[in-house]
Amino acid sequence: MSANPDKIPPMPSGTLDIRLKWLILVAFVGWVLYLMGPALVPFVIAALFAYLFNPLVQKLQGKGVGRSLGTSLVFLILTLALVGIVLVLIPFMERQVSNFIDQLPRWAAWGRNVASPWIESHFGISLESFDSEGLISMLRGHWKEAGGFATAVLAKVSKSGFAIVGWIVNLVIIPVAAFYLLRDWNVVVERIHALVPRSIEPVVARLAHESDDTLGGFLRGQLSVMIILGTIYAVGLSAVGISVGPLIGMIAGLISFVPYMGAIVGVGMGVVAALVQYQDMLHVVLVLAVFGVGQMLEGYVLVPKLVGDKIGMHPVAVMFAILAGGEMFGFVGVLLALPLAAVIMVLLRYAYERYTQSEMYKDSESPILVSGALPDGEPAEAAPLAEPIGGDKPAGAVEKSEIVGDK
């Protein structure tokens, strides 16, 4: 009988020593990267930028545009978009935040005179200990003192001359590094691919290809969903007549990467804003209709078309990943939680394939499987065979080596 070519071969002798050396090398590289973390931040941002927009440059290449010219066109478009955001969107959102803070006393009065008595009469929970006035005074004082987001940033930076120099250097390094990385992305990927040991090259290439599909599709799709949802909510609430509707809509859209969190926060803030501003149920229903339409578009159009099942994680697992990332690494951990989870899911799927093909899983010498009986003499039910992952393709099959940048 011929051997199955898709079956994962047994571990050869000496492999443990090789893996130990690789583990030591990876640990050393990780330690060096940790020490150089602050200096690597602008280059990591530049690499992320190049990774996200490399497919766009490749599409331009497919239409006959040179790599350097395509990179320049992408940079020009993004620069114009950034200038538009700075000149239009940021001042508009600053006015929205100021309007929201000016309305906070009315929100507090509504909560104290309407919401608190209703909650206490229906649930027996008293909110008298909550100091809403102190919170409002703190927010208004800090906002007026800062004079806006840009002023707050400039004030913080101006406290140290070295901080100013650092910001200027980063502002120069990030776009320059991003341009060259984006222009030479395929070359960089090919050189990294050439450094991979030939013995593990097929597996590494397969995992890199799957991680690229999962991570790239998720990041680009999720960013698109967040922007589209934020725009839908902002325009819808503004059309309904909510004065701070654009701010609420953008907040709901930006936090929609957490399952159901964007809708919950947006509905809560929108309903309160409608009750405080109009004090009727018509505008509450209109607010609910806006978020209902947004949720339907998200569930049936945006996510299936733009994101799909890229990560393959349960919503509870997504929430846990975000909370764990925030607990360990703060706000940066929250931002990186889902991208890292996407890569980890690829590695876990591969580990599952290896496990189901290993002797530990099959355990052909187990007394229970050999005799077909449990230790107490009762017959054992036959366990169903594990289906191969990915349809009819055998589990553990290694695809042809592919380079991420040449997709």
C-alpha positions as a Markdown table, in Angstrom:
| # | Residue | x | y | z |
|---|---|---|---|---|
| 1 | Met | 0.0 | 0.0 | 0.0 |
| 2 | Ser | 1.5 | 3.4 | -1.0 |
| 3 | Ala | 2.0 | 6.0 | 1.7 |
| 4 | Asn | -0.4 | 8.9 | 1.9 |
| 5 | Pro | 1.5 | 11.9 | 0.7 |
| 6 | Asp | -0.7 | 14.3 | 2.7 |
| 7 | Lys | 0.0 | 12.6 | 6.0 |
| 8 | Ile | 2.2 | 14.6 | 8.3 |
| 9 | Pro | 5.5 | 12.7 | 8.7 |
| 10 | Pro | 6.7 | 11.6 | 12.2 |
| 11 | Met | 9.1 | 13.9 | 14.0 |
| 12 | Pro | 12.7 | 12.9 | 13.0 |
| 13 | Ser | 15.4 | 12.5 | 15.5 |
| 14 | Gly | 17.2 | 15.7 | 16.4 |
| 15 | Thr | 14.1 | 17.8 | 15.7 |
| 16 | Leu | 13.7 | 18.6 | 19.4 |
| 17 | Asp | 17.2 | 20.1 | 19.5 |
| 18 | Ile | 16.4 | 22.2 | 16.4 |
| 19 | Arg | 13.1 | 23.4 | 17.8 |
| 20 | Leu | 14.9 | 24.3 | 21.1 |
| 21 | Lys | 17.4 | 26.4 | 19.2 |
| 22 | Trp | 14.6 | 28.1 | 17.3 |
| 23 | Leu | 12.8 | 28.8 | 20.5 |
| 24 | Ile | 15.9 | 30.3 | 22.0 |
| 25 | Leu | 16.4 | 32.4 | 18.9 |
| 26 | Val | 12.8 | 33.6 | 18.8 |
| 27 | Ala | 13.0 | 34.5 | 22.5 |
| 28 | Phe | 16.2 | 36.4 | 22.0 |
| 29 | Val | 14.7 | 38.3 | 19.0 |
| 30 | Gly | 11.6 | 39.1 | 21.1 |
| 31 | Trp | 13.7 | 40.4 | 24.0 |
| 32 | Val | 15.7 | 42.7 | 21.6 |
| 33 | Leu | 12.5 | 44.0 | 20.0 |
| 34 | Tyr | 11.1 | 44.6 | 23.5 |
| 35 | Leu | 14.1 | 46.7 | 24.4 |
| 36 | Met | 13.9 | 48.6 | 21.2 |
| 37 | Gly | 10.2 | 49.0 | 21.4 |
| 38 | Pro | 10.0 | 52.9 | 21.6 |
| 39 | Ala | 12.4 | 53.3 | 18.6 |
| 40 | Leu | 10.5 | 50.8 | 16.5 |
| 41 | Val | 7.0 | 52.4 | 16.9 |
| 42 | Pro | 7.2 | 54.7 | 13.8 |
| 43 | Phe | 8.5 | 51.8 | 11.7 |
| 44 | Val | 5.8 | 49.5 | 12.9 |
| 45 | Ile | 3.2 | 52.1 | 12.0 |
| 46 | Ala | 4.8 | 52.5 | 8.6 |
| 47 | Ala | 4.9 | 48.7 | 8.1 |
| 48 | Leu | 1.2 | 48.5 | 9.0 |
| 49 | Phe | 0.4 | 51.3 | 6.5 |
| 50 | Ala | 2.4 | 49.5 | 3.8 |
| 51 | Tyr | 0.7 | 46.2 | 4.6 |
| 52 | Leu | -2.8 | 47.7 | 4.4 |
| 53 | Phe | -2.3 | 49.5 | 1.1 |
| 54 | Asn | -0.1 | 47.0 | -0.7 |
| 55 | Pro | -3.1 | 45.4 | -2.5 |
| 56 | Leu | -4.1 | 48.8 | -3.9 |
| 57 | Val | -0.7 | 49.3 | -5.3 |
| 58 | Gln | -0.7 | 45.7 | -6.7 |
| 59 | Lys | -4.0 | 46.4 | -8.5 |
| 60 | Leu | -2.5 | 49.5 | -10.1 |
| 61 | Gln | 0.5 | 47.3 | -11.1 |
| 62 | Gly | -1.9 | 44.9 | -12.8 |
| 63 | Lys | -3.2 | 47.8 | -14.9 |
| 64 | Gly | 0.3 | 48.6 | -16.1 |
| 65 | Val | 1.2 | 51.3 | -13.6 |
| 66 | Gly | 4.8 | 51.1 | -12.3 |
| 67 | Arg | 5.3 | 50.2 | -8.7 |
| 68 | Ser | 6.9 | 53.6 | -7.8 |
| 69 | Leu | 4.2 | 55.6 | -9.7 |
| 70 | Gly | 1.4 | 53.5 | -8.1 |
| 71 | Thr | 2.9 | 54.1 | -4.6 |
| 72 | Ser | 3.1 | 57.8 | -5.3 |
| 73 | Leu | -0.6 | 57.9 | -6.5 |
| 74 | Val | -1.7 | 56.1 | -3.4 |
| 75 | Phe | 0.2 | 58.5 | -1.2 |
| 76 | Leu | -1.2 | 61.5 | -3.0 |
| 77 | Ile | -4.8 | 60.3 | -2.5 |
| 78 | Leu | -4.2 | 59.5 | 1.2 |
| 79 | Thr | -2.6 | 62.9 | 1.7 |
| 80 | Leu | -5.5 | 64.7 | 0.2 |
| 81 | Ala | -7.9 | 62.7 | 2.4 |
| 82 | Leu | -5.8 | 63.5 | 5.5 |
| 83 | Val | -5.8 | 67.2 | 4.7 |
| 84 | Gly | -9.6 | 67.1 | 4.2 |
| 85 | Ile | -10.0 | 65.3 | 7.6 |
| 86 | Val | -7.8 | 67.9 | 9.4 |
| 87 | Leu | -9.5 | 70.9 | 7.8 |
| 88 | Val | -13.1 | 69.7 | 7.9 |
| 89 | Leu | -13.8 | 66.7 | 10.1 |
| 90 | Ile | -11.7 | 67.6 | 13.2 |
| 91 | Pro | -13.2 | 71.1 | 13.6 |
| 92 | Phe | -16.7 | 69.8 | 13.0 |
| 93 | Met | -16.2 | 67.0 | 15.7 |
| 94 | Glu | -14.7 | 69.6 | 18.1 |
| 95 | Arg | -17.9 | 71.7 | 17.8 |
| 96 | Gln | -19.9 | 68.5 | 18.3 |
| 97 | Val | -18.0 | 67.7 | 21.5 |
| 98 | Ser | -18.4 | 71.3 | 22.8 |
| 99 | Asn | -22.1 | 71.1 | 22.1 |
| 100 | Phe | -22.4 | 67.8 | 23.9 |
| 101 | Ile | -20.6 | 69.1 | 27.0 |
| 102 | Asp | -22.9 | 72.2 | 27.0 |
| 103 | Gln | -25.9 | 69.8 | 27.0 |
| 104 | Leu | -24.6 | 67.7 | 29.8 |
| 105 | Pro | -26.4 | 69.7 | 32.5 |
| 106 | Arg | -29.7 | 69.0 | 30.8 |
| 107 | Trp | -28.8 | 65.3 | 30.5 |
| 108 | Ala | -28.0 | 65.3 | 34.3 |
| 109 | Ala | -31.3 | 67.0 | 35.1 |
| 110 | Trp | -33.2 | 64.5 | 33.0 |
| 111 | Gly | -31.4 | 61.6 | 34.7 |
| 112 | Arg | -32.0 | 63.1 | 38.2 |
| 113 | Asn | -35.7 | 64.1 | 37.7 |
| 114 | Val | -37.0 | 61.4 | 35.3 |
| 115 | Ala | -34.7 | 58.4 | 34.9 |
| 116 | Ser | -33.6 | 58.0 | 38.6 |
| 117 | Pro | -37.2 | 58.0 | 40.0 |
| 118 | Trp | -38.3 | 55.6 | 37.3 |
| 119 | Ile | -35.4 | 53.2 | 38.0 |
| 120 | Glu | -35.9 | 53.4 | 41.8 |
| 121 | Ser | -39.6 | 52.8 | 41.5 |
| 122 | His | -39.3 | 49.8 | 39.2 |
| 123 | Phe | -36.0 | 48.2 | 40.3 |
| 124 | Gly | -35.4 | 49.6 | 43.8 |
| 125 | Ile | -32.0 | 51.0 | 42.8 |
| 126 | Ser | -31.1 | 54.5 | 44.1 |
| 127 | Leu | -28.8 | 56.7 | 42.0 |
| 128 | Glu | -28.6 | 59.5 | 44.5 |
| 129 | Ser | -25.0 | 58.7 | 45.4 |
| 130 | Phe | -23.8 | 59.4 | 41.8 |
| 131 | Asp | -22.3 | 62.8 | 41.6 |
| 132 | Ser | -23.3 | 63.9 | 38.2 |
| 133 | Glu | -22.7 | 67.6 | 38.8 |
| 134 | Gly | -19.1 | 66.9 | 39.8 |
| 135 | Leu | -18.5 | 64.9 | 36.7 |
| 136 | Ile | -20.0 | 67.6 | 34.5 |
| 137 | Ser | -17.9 | 70.3 | 36.1 |
| 138 | Met | -14.8 | 68.2 | 35.6 |
| 139 | Leu | -15.5 | 67.6 | 31.9 |
| 140 | Arg | -16.4 | 71.2 | 31.1 |
| 141 | Gly | -13.4 | 72.5 | 33.0 |
| 142 | His | -10.9 | 70.3 | 31.3 |
| 143 | Trp | -12.4 | 70.8 | 27.9 |
| 144 | Lys | -12.4 | 74.6 | 28.3 |
| 145 | Glu | -8.9 | 74.6 | 29.7 |
| 146 | Ala | -7.6 | 72.5 | 26.8 |
| 147 | Gly | -9.4 | 74.5 | 24.2 |
| 148 | Gly | -10.0 | 71.5 | 22.0 |
| 149 | Phe | -8.2 | 68.4 | 21.0 |
| 150 | Ala | -5.4 | 70.0 | 18.9 |
| 151 | Thr | -4.7 | 72.5 | 21.7 |
| 152 | Ala | -4.5 | 69.8 | 24.3 |
| 153 | Val | -2.0 | 67.8 | 22.2 |
| 154 | Leu | 0.1 | 70.9 | 21.5 |
| 155 | Ala | 0.1 | 71.8 | 25.2 |
| 156 | Lys | 1.2 | 68.3 | 26.2 |
| 157 | Val | 4.0 | 68.2 | 23.6 |
| 158 | Ser | 5.3 | 71.7 | 24.3 |
| 159 | Lys | 6.2 | 70.8 | 27.9 |
| 160 | Ser | 9.4 | 69.1 | 26.7 |
| 161 | Gly | 11.7 | 70.2 | 23.9 |
| 162 | Phe | 12.7 | 66.5 | 23.4 |
| 163 | Ala | 9.1 | 65.6 | 23.0 |
| 164 | Ile | 8.7 | 68.2 | 20.3 |
| 165 | Val | 11.8 | 66.8 | 18.5 |
| 166 | Gly | 10.5 | 63.3 | 18.9 |
| 167 | Trp | 7.1 | 64.1 | 17.4 |
| 168 | Ile | 8.7 | 65.9 | 14.5 |
| 169 | Val | 11.1 | 63.0 | 13.9 |
| 170 | Asn | 8.3 | 60.5 | 13.9 |
| 171 | Leu | 6.1 | 62.7 | 11.6 |
| 172 | Val | 9.0 | 62.6 | 9.2 |
| 173 | Ile | 10.0 | 59.0 | 9.6 |
| 174 | Ile | 6.6 | 57.4 | 9.3 |
| 175 | Pro | 5.6 | 58.7 | 5.8 |
| 176 | Val | 9.1 | 58.2 | 4.4 |
| 177 | Ala | 9.5 | 54.7 | 5.8 |
| 178 | Ala | 5.9 | 53.8 | 4.7 |
| 179 | Phe | 6.6 | 55.0 | 1.2 |
| 180 | Tyr | 9.8 | 52.9 | 0.8 |
| 181 | Leu | 8.2 | 49.9 | 2.5 |
| 182 | Leu | 5.2 | 50.1 | 0.3 |
| 183 | Arg | 7.3 | 50.5 | -2.9 |
| 184 | Asp | 9.6 | 47.6 | -2.0 |
| 185 | Trp | 7.0 | 45.4 | -0.2 |
| 186 | Asn | 7.3 | 42.4 | -2.5 |
| 187 | Val | 11.1 | 42.6 | -2.3 |
| 188 | Val | 11.0 | 42.7 | 1.5 |
| 189 | Val | 8.7 | 39.7 | 1.6 |
| 190 | Glu | 10.8 | 37.7 | -0.8 |
| 191 | Arg | 14.0 | 38.3 | 1.2 |
| 192 | Ile | 12.2 | 37.2 | 4.4 |
| 193 | His | 10.9 | 34.2 | 2.6 |
| 194 | Ala | 14.5 | 33.3 | 1.5 |
| 195 | Leu | 15.7 | 33.3 | 5.1 |
| 196 | Val | 13.2 | 30.7 | 6.2 |
| 197 | Pro | 14.9 | 27.2 | 6.6 |
| 198 | Arg | 13.9 | 24.9 | 3.7 |
| 199 | Ser | 12.8 | 22.2 | 6.0 |
| 200 | Ile | 9.9 | 24.2 | 7.4 |
| 201 | Glu | 9.4 | 26.5 | 4.4 |
| 202 | Pro | 6.2 | 24.8 | 3.1 |
| 203 | Val | 4.5 | 25.1 | 6.5 |
| 204 | Val | 5.7 | 28.6 | 7.2 |
| 205 | Ala | 4.6 | 29.7 | 3.7 |
| 206 | Arg | 1.2 | 28.1 | 4.2 |
| 207 | Leu | 0.7 | 29.8 | 7.6 |
| 208 | Ala | 1.9 | 33.1 | 6.3 |
| 209 | His | -0.5 | 32.9 | 3.4 |
| 210 | Glu | -3.5 | 32.0 | 5.6 |
| 211 | Ser | -2.5 | 34.7 | 8.1 |
| 212 | Asp | -2.3 | 37.3 | 5.4 |
| 213 | Asp | -5.7 | 36.3 | 4.0 |
| 214 | Thr | -7.3 | 36.4 | 7.5 |
| 215 | Leu | -5.6 | 39.4 | 8.9 |
| 216 | Gly | -5.6 | 41.6 | 5.8 |
| 217 | Gly | -9.2 | 40.9 | 4.9 |
| 218 | Phe | -10.3 | 41.4 | 8.5 |
| 219 | Leu | -8.4 | 44.7 | 9.0 |
| 220 | Arg | -9.5 | 46.3 | 5.7 |
| 221 | Gly | -13.0 | 45.0 | 6.0 |
| 222 | Gln | -13.5 | 46.0 | 9.6 |
| 223 | Leu | -12.1 | 49.5 | 9.1 |
| 224 | Ser | -14.5 | 49.9 | 6.1 |
| 225 | Val | -17.5 | 48.7 | 8.2 |
| 226 | Met | -16.6 | 51.1 | 11.1 |
| 227 | Ile | -16.4 | 54.1 | 8.7 |
| 228 | Ile | -19.6 | 53.2 | 6.8 |
| 229 | Leu | -21.6 | 52.5 | 10.0 |
| 230 | Gly | -20.3 | 55.7 | 11.6 |
| 231 | Thr | -21.4 | 57.6 | 8.6 |
| 232 | Ile | -24.8 | 56.0 | 8.5 |
| 233 | Tyr | -25.5 | 56.6 | 12.2 |
| 234 | Ala | -24.2 | 60.2 | 12.0 |
| 235 | Val | -26.2 | 61.1 | 8.9 |
| 236 | Gly | -29.3 | 59.3 | 10.2 |
| 237 | Leu | -29.3 | 60.8 | 13.7 |
| 238 | Ser | -28.6 | 64.3 | 12.2 |
| 239 | Ala | -31.6 | 63.8 | 9.8 |
| 240 | Val | -33.8 | 62.8 | 12.7 |
| 241 | Gly | -32.9 | 66.1 | 14.4 |
| 242 | Ile | -30.6 | 65.0 | 17.2 |
| 243 | Ser | -28.2 | 68.0 | 17.7 |
| 244 | Val | -25.3 | 65.8 | 18.9 |
| 245 | Gly | -26.3 | 63.0 | 16.5 |
| 246 | Pro | -23.1 | 63.1 | 14.4 |
| 247 | Leu | -20.9 | 62.7 | 17.5 |
| 248 | Ile | -23.0 | 59.8 | 18.8 |
| 249 | Gly | -23.0 | 58.2 | 15.3 |
| 250 | Met | -19.2 | 58.4 | 15.0 |
| 251 | Ile | -18.7 | 57.0 | 18.5 |
| 252 | Ala | -21.1 | 54.1 | 17.8 |
| 253 | Gly | -19.3 | 53.4 | 14.5 |
| 254 | Leu | -15.8 | 53.5 | 15.9 |
| 255 | Ile | -16.5 | 51.0 | 18.7 |
| 256 | Ser | -18.5 | 48.7 | 16.4 |
| 257 | Phe | -15.5 | 46.4 | 16.2 |
| 258 | Val | -16.6 | 45.0 | 19.5 |
| 259 | Pro | -19.7 | 42.9 | 18.8 |
| 260 | Tyr | -23.0 | 44.7 | 19.7 |
| 261 | Met | -21.1 | 47.3 | 21.7 |
| 262 | Gly | -21.4 | 50.1 | 19.1 |
| 263 | Ala | -25.2 | 49.5 | 18.8 |
| 264 | Ile | -25.7 | 49.4 | 22.5 |
| 265 | Val | -23.8 | 52.5 | 23.3 |
| 266 | Gly | -25.3 | 54.4 | 20.3 |
| 267 | Val | -28.9 | 53.4 | 21.1 |
| 268 | Gly | -28.4 | 54.4 | 24.8 |
| 269 | Met | -26.9 | 57.8 | 24.0 |
| 270 | Gly | -29.3 | 58.4 | 21.1 |
| 271 | Val | -32.4 | 57.6 | 23.2 |
| 272 | Val | -31.3 | 59.8 | 26.0 |
| 273 | Ala | -30.5 | 62.7 | 23.6 |
| 274 | Ala | -33.9 | 62.4 | 22.0 |
| 275 | Leu | -35.7 | 62.4 | 25.4 |
| 276 | Val | -33.7 | 65.3 | 26.7 |
| 277 | Gln | -34.0 | 67.4 | 23.5 |
| 278 | Tyr | -37.7 | 66.6 | 22.4 |
| 279 | Gln | -39.3 | 64.8 | 25.4 |
| 280 | Asp | -41.5 | 62.7 | 23.2 |
| 281 | Met | -41.6 | 59.1 | 22.0 |
| 282 | Leu | -41.6 | 59.9 | 18.3 |
| 283 | His | -37.9 | 60.9 | 18.2 |
| 284 | Val | -37.1 | 57.9 | 20.3 |
| 285 | Val | -38.7 | 55.6 | 17.7 |
| 286 | Leu | -36.8 | 57.4 | 15.0 |
| 287 | Val | -33.5 | 56.9 | 16.8 |
| 288 | Leu | -34.3 | 53.2 | 17.2 |
| 289 | Ala | -35.2 | 53.1 | 13.5 |
| 290 | Val | -31.8 | 54.6 | 12.5 |
| 291 | Phe | -29.9 | 52.0 | 14.5 |
| 292 | Gly | -32.2 | 49.2 | 13.4 |
| 293 | Val | -31.4 | 50.0 | 9.7 |
| 294 | Gly | -27.7 | 50.2 | 10.6 |
| 295 | Gln | -27.8 | 46.8 | 12.3 |
| 296 | Met | -29.6 | 45.2 | 9.4 |
| 297 | Leu | -27.1 | 46.6 | 6.9 |
| 298 | Glu | -24.2 | 45.5 | 9.1 |
| 299 | Gly | -25.5 | 42.0 | 9.6 |
| 300 | Tyr | -26.7 | 41.3 | 6.1 |
| 301 | Val | -24.6 | 43.5 | 3.8 |
| 302 | Leu | -21.5 | 45.1 | 5.2 |
| 303 | Val | -20.0 | 42.3 | 7.4 |
| 304 | Pro | -20.7 | 39.4 | 4.9 |
| 305 | Lys | -19.4 | 41.4 | 1.9 |
| 306 | Leu | -16.4 | 43.3 | 3.5 |
| 307 | Val | -15.4 | 41.1 | 6.5 |
| 308 | Gly | -17.0 | 37.6 | 6.2 |
| 309 | Asp | -15.9 | 35.0 | 8.6 |
| 310 | Lys | -12.2 | 36.0 | 8.5 |
| 311 | Ile | -11.3 | 35.3 | 12.2 |
| 312 | Gly | -13.8 | 32.5 | 12.9 |
| 313 | Met | -14.1 | 33.5 | 16.5 |
| 314 | His | -17.3 | 33.5 | 18.6 |
| 315 | Pro | -18.4 | 37.0 | 19.7 |
| 316 | Val | -17.7 | 36.1 | 23.4 |
| 317 | Ala | -14.2 | 35.1 | 22.4 |
| 318 | Val | -13.8 | 38.5 | 20.6 |
| 319 | Met | -14.9 | 40.3 | 23.7 |
| 320 | Phe | -12.5 | 38.3 | 25.8 |
| 321 | Ala | -9.6 | 39.0 | 23.4 |
| 322 | Ile | -10.3 | 42.8 | 23.6 |
| 323 | Leu | -10.6 | 42.8 | 27.4 |
| 324 | Ala | -7.5 | 40.7 | 27.8 |
| 325 | Gly | -5.5 | 42.9 | 25.4 |
| 326 | Gly | -6.6 | 46.1 | 27.3 |
| 327 | Glu | -5.8 | 44.5 | 30.7 |
| 328 | Met | -2.3 | 43.5 | 29.6 |
| 329 | Phe | -1.2 | 46.3 | 27.3 |
| 330 | Gly | -3.8 | 49.2 | 27.8 |
| 331 | Phe | -5.2 | 51.0 | 24.9 |
| 332 | Val | -2.6 | 49.7 | 22.5 |
| 333 | Gly | -3.6 | 46.1 | 23.5 |
| 334 | Val | -7.3 | 46.9 | 22.7 |
| 335 | Leu | -6.2 | 48.0 | 19.2 |
| 336 | Leu | -4.0 | 45.0 | 18.6 |
| 337 | Ala | -6.2 | 42.4 | 20.3 |
| 338 | Leu | -8.3 | 41.4 | 17.2 |
| 339 | Pro | -5.4 | 41.4 | 14.7 |
| 340 | Leu | -3.3 | 39.2 | 17.0 |
| 341 | Ala | -6.4 | 37.0 | 17.6 |
| 342 | Ala | -6.7 | 36.6 | 13.8 |
| 343 | Val | -3.2 | 35.3 | 13.5 |
| 344 | Ile | -3.5 | 33.1 | 16.7 |
| 345 | Met | -6.6 | 31.5 | 15.2 |
| 346 | Val | -4.7 | 30.5 | 12.1 |
| 347 | Leu | -2.0 | 29.0 | 14.3 |
| 348 | Leu | -4.5 | 27.2 | 16.5 |
| 349 | Arg | -6.2 | 25.7 | 13.4 |
| 350 | Tyr | -2.8 | 24.4 | 12.2 |
| 351 | Ala | -2.1 | 23.0 | 15.7 |
| 352 | Tyr | -5.5 | 21.3 | 15.6 |
| 353 | Glu | -4.6 | 19.6 | 12.3 |
| 354 | Arg | -1.3 | 18.4 | 13.6 |
| 355 | Tyr | -2.9 | 17.1 | 16.8 |
| 356 | Thr | -5.6 | 15.1 | 14.9 |
| 357 | Gln | -2.9 | 13.6 | 12.7 |
| 358 | Ser | -0.6 | 12.7 | 15.7 |
| 359 | Glu | -0.3 | 9.4 | 17.5 |
| 360 | Met | -1.4 | 11.1 | 20.7 |
| 361 | Tyr | -4.8 | 11.7 | 19.1 |
| 362 | Lys | -5.1 | 8.3 | 17.4 |
| 363 | Asp | -3.6 | 6.4 | 20.3 |
| 364 | Ser | -3.7 | 3.1 | 18.5 |
| 365 | Glu | -2.2 | 1.2 | 21.4 |
| 366 | Ser | -4.8 | 2.3 | 24.0 |
| 367 | Pro | -6.4 | -0.6 | 25.8 |
| 368 | Ile | -9.8 | 1.0 | 25.4 |
| 369 | Leu | -9.5 | 1.3 | 21.6 |
| 370 | Val | -8.0 | -2.1 | 21.1 |
| 371 | Ser | -10.5 | -4.0 | 23.3 |
| 372 | Gly | -13.5 | -1.8 | 22.5 |
| 373 | Ala | -14.5 | -1.9 | 26.2 |
| 374 | Leu | -14.2 | 0.5 | 29.1 |
| 375 | Pro | -12.1 | -0.4 | 32.1 |
| 376 | Asp | -15.2 | -1.7 | 34.0 |
| 377 | Gly | -16.2 | -4.0 | 31.2 |
| 378 | Glu | -18.9 | -1.9 | 29.6 |
| 379 | Pro | -18.8 | -1.6 | 25.8 |
| 380 | Ala | -17.4 | 1.7 | 24.5 |
| 381 | Glu | -19.3 | 3.6 | 21.9 |
| 382 | Ala | -17.4 | 4.3 | 18.7 |
| 383 | Ala | -16.3 | 7.9 | 18.5 |
| 384 | Pro | -17.0 | 9.7 | 15.2 |
| 385 | Leu | -14.0 | 10.3 | 13.0 |
| 386 | Ala | -12.8 | 13.9 | 12.9 |
| 387 | Glu | -13.7 | 15.6 | 9.6 |
| 388 | Pro | -10.9 | 17.2 | 7.7 |
| 389 | Ile | -10.7 | 21.0 | 8.1 |
| 390 | Gly | -11.5 | 22.9 | 4.9 |
| 391 | Gly | -13.9 | 20.5 | 3.2 |
| 392 | Asp | -12.6 | 17.5 | 1.3 |
| 393 | Lys | -9.0 | 18.4 | 1.6 |
| 394 | Pro | -7.2 | 16.1 | 4.0 |
| 395 | Ala | -6.3 | 17.6 | 7.4 |
| 396 | Gly | -2.7 | 18.6 | 7.6 |
| 397 | Ala | -2.2 | 18.8 | 3.9 |
| 398 | Val | 0.5 | 21.4 | 3.0 |
| 399 | Glu | -0.3 | 23.7 | 0.1 |
| 400 | Lys | 2.2 | 24.8 | -2.4 |
| 401 | Ser | 4.5 | 27.5 | -1.1 |
| 402 | Glu | 3.2 | 31.0 | -1.7 |
| 403 | Ile | 4.7 | 34.3 | -1.0 |
| 404 | Val | 2.4 | 36.7 | 0.8 |
| 405 | Gly | 3.4 | 39.7 | -1.3 |
| 406 | Asp | 2.8 | 38.0 | -4.7 |
| 407 | Lys | -0.8 | 37.2 | -4.2 |
